[in-house]
């Protein structure tokens, strides 16, 4: 399975582990409110992940969307 880099800590993540990473494991998320906000942003990213799964966008495009959603780029 392909993956992207966490927009916050830049760890490489398999696409099926991104949500859990934001909820529990990202070292850049040190408060519960930061984790909660990140999970809400993940929900926005999920629709793009579905597009990737259907072959409608590349992994590189998915990374750009993740950076845009999480970092405001």
C-alpha positions as a Python dict, from the first residue, in 0.01 Angstrom:
ca = {
    (1, 'X'): (0, 0, 0),
    (2, 'X'): (124, 346, -83),
    (3, 'X'): (134, 628, 161),
    (4, 'X'): (206, 993, 226),
    (5, 'X'): (409, 1190, 476),
    (6, 'X'): (235, 1333, 781),
    (7, 'X'): (200, 1706, 715),
    (8, 'X'): (301, 1776, 1077),
    (9, 'X'): (587, 1540, 1167),
    (10, 'X'): (675, 1419, 812),
    (11, 'X'): (663, 1050, 914),
    (12, 'X'): (586, 814, 626),
    (13, 'X'): (239, 667, 671),
    (14, 'X'): (45, 396, 496),
    (15, 'X'): (-291, 533, 381),
    (16, 'X'): (-480, 292, 606),
    (17, 'X'): (-294, 421, 917),
    (18, 'X'): (-326, 797, 875),
    (19, 'X'): (-635, 842, 1092),
    (20, 'X'): (-487, 648, 1384),
    (21, 'X'): (-163, 841, 1350),
    (22, 'X'): (-347, 1172, 1397),
    (23, 'X'): (-556, 1036, 1685),
    (24, 'X'): (-276, 879, 1889),
    (25, 'X'): (74, 873, 1750),
    (26, 'X'): (178, 1201, 1585),
    (27, 'X'): (443, 1360, 1810),
    (28, 'X'): (348, 1706, 1679),
    (29, 'X'): (1, 1669, 1834),
    (30, 'X'): (62, 1722, 2204),
    (31, 'X'): (-280, 1835, 2325),
    (32, 'X'): (-619, 1670, 2298),
    (33, 'X'): (-761, 1978, 2124),
    (34, 'X'): (-483, 1963, 1862),
    (35, 'X'): (-559, 1594, 1805),
    (36, 'X'): (-931, 1666, 1775),
    (37, 'X'): (-871, 1943, 1520),
    (38, 'X'): (-640, 1714, 1326),
    (39, 'X'): (-902, 1438, 1313),
    (40, 'X'): (-1154, 1687, 1172),
    (41, 'X'): (-903, 1779, 902),
    (42, 'X'): (-846, 1409, 835),
    (43, 'X'): (-1217, 1376, 762),
    (44, 'X'): (-1171, 1639, 489),
    (45, 'X'): (-873, 1447, 352),
    (46, 'X'): (-1069, 1121, 349),
    (47, 'X'): (-1270, 1222, 41),
    (48, 'X'): (-943, 1281, -144),
    (49, 'X'): (-819, 941, -26),
    (50, 'X'): (-1130, 787, -180),
    (51, 'X'): (-1052, 964, -509),
    (52, 'X'): (-701, 822, -494),
    (53, 'X'): (-844, 476, -431),
    (54, 'X'): (-1058, 508, -746),
    (55, 'X'): (-751, 612, -947),
    (56, 'X'): (-874, 969, -992),
    (57, 'X'): (-566, 1128, -832),
    (58, 'X'): (-203, 1029, -784),
    (59, 'X'): (-29, 983, -450),
    (60, 'X'): (162, 1304, -520),
    (61, 'X'): (-166, 1493, -565),
    (62, 'X'): (-293, 1339, -244),
    (63, 'X'): (18, 1465, -61),
    (64, 'X'): (-46, 1816, -196),
    (65, 'X'): (-406, 1801, -71),
    (66, 'X'): (-292, 1677, 271),
    (67, 'X'): (-44, 1964, 300),
    (68, 'X'): (-311, 2213, 186),
    (69, 'X'): (-570, 2086, 437),
    (70, 'X'): (-338, 2048, 734),
    (71, 'X'): (-91, 2329, 675),
    (72, 'X'): (-300, 2576, 476),
    (73, 'X'): (-60, 2573, 179),
}
